Amino acid sequence: RALQDIVGPLLEERITPFVRAQYPEICDGVAGRRCRPCYSLVRRYRHGERQSHAPHRDHHAIVTVVTSLSDYGREYRGGLYVSTGFAERQYLGLNGGDSVAHRSTLLHGVQVDDIEHDPSKTERWSWILWYRDSDTCEDHGHEWFRDCALAGDVACMEIYATKVGATVPPHQRAATITEWNRRAAVEGAGSSAVKIAYAHLGSLPSPLPYDEAAA
């Protein structure tokens, strides 16, 4: 209850209004489909424990908000970064109270580096909010990536392959998912290419024939 008393006003008066204003086309539309925070967690990175989170996209949220609870340079170095997928990283030096909002298609990760004067005291805390465009937190993920996938955006195609199964009858799911992974792989999506290889080896449901050479 005490925690809710602290974060409730922040969400209702500052963070959620900002998210809806920043992304009005997806977050401030028709009744029942306005963005709201559906998941909340606090994550810790510490010297000698977890200090990284591999590059990824937040498929399960339409918008993510990350608020730093630690000071860059004093408590940690490195931290949250955005990436093009080709090893380039742009780090965001966030201090306590600084927040970042981003769409689910953004490739990002975390690499916390030790502070120089006393590595053992390296620690980064962050508060993460995952928003959905639903008053009831229903997952409309198959809608979020459909149009951009059809337009040929490779990141959207890669993600849409994980969502499209919800839009077709059960007997069509494997073929439809495989086709979207194939399209994404052709455009250079690494994880989709791996899935196509697994499909050719019979490790994933797929209409593709067993073919070690194609894998």
FENHURA-V957703 format. One record per residue. N is the residue number from 1. RES is the residue in one small letter. OMEGA is omega in degrees with one decimal (999 if undefined). Layout:
n->N res->RES omega->OMEGA
n->N res->RES omega->OMEGA
//
This chain:
n->1 res->r omega->-179.9
n->2 res->a omega->178.8
n->3 res->l omega->178.2
n->4 res->q omega->178.6
n->5 res->d omega->179.7
n->6 res->i omega->-173.2
n->7 res->v omega->-178.9
n->8 res->g omega->178.6
n->9 res->p omega->177.8
n->10 res->l omega->180.0
n->11 res->l omega->-172.9
n->12 res->e omega->-173.0
n->13 res->e omega->-173.9
n->14 res->r omega->-169.5
n->15 res->i omega->-178.3
n->16 res->t omega->174.6
n->17 res->p omega->178.3
n->18 res->f omega->-179.3
n->19 res->v omega->-179.5
n->20 res->r omega->179.0
n->21 res->a omega->-177.9
n->22 res->q omega->-178.3
n->23 res->y omega->-173.9
n->24 res->p omega->-176.8
n->25 res->e omega->-179.4
n->26 res->i omega->-170.7
n->27 res->c omega->-174.7
n->28 res->d omega->-174.3
n->29 res->g omega->-172.2
n->30 res->v omega->178.4
n->31 res->a omega->179.7
n->32 res->g omega->-176.8
n->33 res->r omega->175.5
n->34 res->r omega->-176.8
n->35 res->c omega->175.3
n->36 res->r omega->178.3
n->37 res->p omega->-176.8
n->38 res->c omega->178.3
n->39 res->y omega->-178.7
n->40 res->s omega->177.6
n->41 res->l omega->174.1
n->42 res->v omega->-176.2
n->43 res->r omega->-178.7
n->44 res->r omega->170.5
n->45 res->y omega->-173.6
n->46 res->r omega->176.4
n->47 res->h omega->179.8
n->48 res->g omega->177.1
n->49 res->e omega->177.0
n->50 res->r omega->177.7
n->51 res->q omega->-179.1
n->52 res->s omega->173.4
n->53 res->h omega->-173.3
n->54 res->a omega->178.6
n->55 res->p omega->-176.4
n->56 res->h omega->172.2
n->57 res->r omega->-177.4
n->58 res->d omega->-175.5
n->59 res->h omega->-170.9
n->60 res->h omega->-178.1
n->61 res->a omega->177.4
n->62 res->i omega->174.3
n->63 res->v omega->174.9
n->64 res->t omega->173.2
n->65 res->v omega->177.9
n->66 res->v omega->177.3
n->67 res->t omega->179.2
n->68 res->s omega->175.5
n->69 res->l omega->-179.5
n->70 res->s omega->-177.3
n->71 res->d omega->177.9
n->72 res->y omega->177.9
n->73 res->g omega->-179.3
n->74 res->r omega->-178.0
n->75 res->e omega->179.7
n->76 res->y omega->168.7
n->77 res->r omega->-176.8
n->78 res->g omega->177.2
n->79 res->g omega->-178.1
n->80 res->l omega->176.3
n->81 res->y omega->171.6
n->82 res->v omega->-171.9
n->83 res->s omega->175.1
n->84 res->t omega->-176.0
n->85 res->g omega->-180.0
n->86 res->f omega->175.6
n->87 res->a omega->176.9
n->88 res->e omega->179.0
n->89 res->r omega->173.9
n->90 res->q omega->-177.1
n->91 res->y omega->178.4
n->92 res->l omega->-178.0
n->93 res->g omega->-174.9
n->94 res->l omega->173.3
n->95 res->n omega->179.4
n->96 res->g omega->-178.5
n->97 res->g omega->176.6
n->98 res->d omega->-179.6
n->99 res->s omega->176.1
n->100 res->v omega->174.9
n->101 res->a omega->178.5
n->102 res->h omega->177.0
n->103 res->r omega->-174.9
n->104 res->s omega->-179.9
n->105 res->t omega->-177.3
n->106 res->l omega->175.6
n->107 res->l omega->-174.7
n->108 res->h omega->178.5
n->109 res->g omega->-180.0
n->110 res->v omega->170.8
n->111 res->q omega->-179.0
n->112 res->v omega->178.1
n->113 res->d omega->-177.1
n->114 res->d omega->171.2
n->115 res->i omega->-168.5
n->116 res->e omega->-171.7
n->117 res->h omega->178.6
n->118 res->d omega->-176.1
n->119 res->p omega->-176.3
n->120 res->s omega->-179.1
n->121 res->k omega->178.9
n->122 res->t omega->-179.0
n->123 res->e omega->175.8
n->124 res->r omega->175.2
n->125 res->w omega->175.4
n->126 res->s omega->177.3
n->127 res->w omega->-174.5
n->128 res->i omega->177.3
n->129 res->l omega->175.8
n->130 res->w omega->-178.0
n->131 res->y omega->170.3
n->132 res->r omega->-179.3
n->133 res->d omega->-177.7
n->134 res->s omega->176.8
n->135 res->d omega->-178.2
n->136 res->t omega->-179.4
n->137 res->c omega->174.8
n->138 res->e omega->-178.5
n->139 res->d omega->175.6
n->140 res->h omega->-174.6
n->141 res->g omega->179.6
n->142 res->h omega->177.7
n->143 res->e omega->-173.7
n->144 res->w omega->-171.0
n->145 res->f omega->-174.6
n->146 res->r omega->-173.4
n->147 res->d omega->-179.1
n->148 res->c omega->174.9
n->149 res->a omega->178.2
n->150 res->l omega->178.6
n->151 res->a omega->174.8
n->152 res->g omega->177.5
n->153 res->d omega->-172.5
n->154 res->v omega->178.2
n->155 res->a omega->179.1
n->156 res->c omega->178.2
n->157 res->m omega->-179.8
n->158 res->e omega->-180.0
n->159 res->i omega->-178.2
n->160 res->y omega->177.5
n->161 res->a omega->179.0
n->162 res->t omega->-175.5
n->163 res->k omega->-169.0
n->164 res->v omega->179.8
n->165 res->g omega->179.8
n->166 res->a omega->-173.8
n->167 res->t omega->-174.9
n->168 res->v omega->177.3
n->169 res->p omega->-177.2
n->170 res->p omega->-175.8
n->171 res->h omega->179.3
n->172 res->q omega->-171.7
n->173 res->r omega->-175.8
n->174 res->a omega->-178.5
n->175 res->a omega->-178.3
n->176 res->t omega->178.3
n->177 res->i omega->179.3
n->178 res->t omega->-179.1
n->179 res->e omega->179.5
n->180 res->w omega->174.1
n->181 res->n omega->177.8
n->182 res->r omega->179.5
n->183 res->r omega->-179.5
n->184 res->a omega->-179.7
n->185 res->a omega->178.5
n->186 res->v omega->-179.3
n->187 res->e omega->173.8
n->188 res->g omega->179.6
n->189 res->a omega->-174.1
n->190 res->g omega->-176.7
n->191 res->s omega->176.9
n->192 res->s omega->177.7
n->193 res->a omega->177.7
n->194 res->v omega->179.7
n->195 res->k omega->177.1
n->196 res->i omega->177.4
n->197 res->a omega->178.0
n->198 res->y omega->178.7
n->199 res->a omega->178.8
n->200 res->h omega->178.9
n->201 res->l omega->178.4
n->202 res->g omega->-178.0
n->203 res->s omega->176.1
n->204 res->l omega->176.8
n->205 res->p omega->-175.7
n->206 res->s omega->174.1
n->207 res->p omega->-178.3
n->208 res->l omega->178.5
n->209 res->p omega->175.5
n->210 res->y omega->-174.9
n->211 res->d omega->-177.8
n->212 res->e omega->-179.6
n->213 res->a omega->179.7
n->214 res->a omega->177.9
n->215 res->a omega->999
//
